[in-house]
């Protein structure tokens, strides 16, 4: 069975997965030269072969990491997980967004190409793999229904106003900017009207997988509403909420591959 690649921008976003993983040292970072200082951990999660990596922030970093993973490990699927800021009133802190498509909101080669279209590819939004996204959606719904109350304490949920979290499937916008202002959010709503949330890596990883024909999808936990307070308690949300969401959702996803 080929490995499933699980990527995140920050180590904290997949810290619980790292602690559970049975690492194969011979297949991990140390056995590969020229990895750009990145850490690639190969091994198993719940008896399923995986590789974990944290890409660092931004589209270039995500593209480099994804390219490394494809070249070194030839994964069957790639999943990007982590946090994102909401762009829509109905997408609340603690909700989960599963990618249907991903767009680079800061890609603009106009007037030579339409805004958001990636030159030479003829693509403006990269479609996530439908089957993988369906699996992610089911895994996320299962986590919220069965595990959230036990995995994220009531006091933590209350502090971040997580009340009735839900799973959304739709477009994710990526760009090399941490969005934290109402004016920027307003512009993004106009420029990428289908996008449910915004982050800094997913569409770049999606482009690499598109060009190499590898099934890709992304899971994003809403940490803020991308306003002037987006940075407040960000580290706490990562440690107390996001890593537990990622662990719970991806546990259900990975175990589903084992059961096939």
Buried (B, 14 or more C-beta within 10 A) or exposed (E): EEBBBBBBBBBBBBBBBBEEBEEBEEBBBEEBEEBEEBBBBBBBBBEBBBBBBBBBBBBEBBBBBBBBBBEBBEBBBBBBBBBBBBBBEEBBBBBBBBBBBBBBBBBEEEEEBEEBBBEEEEBBBBBBBEEBBBBBBBBBBBBBEEBBEEBBEEEBBEBBEBEEBBBBBBBBBBBBEBBBEEEBBEEBEEBBEBBBBBBBBBBBBBBBBBBBEBBBBBBBBBBBBBBEEBEEBBEBBBBBBBBBBBBBBBBBBBBBBEEE
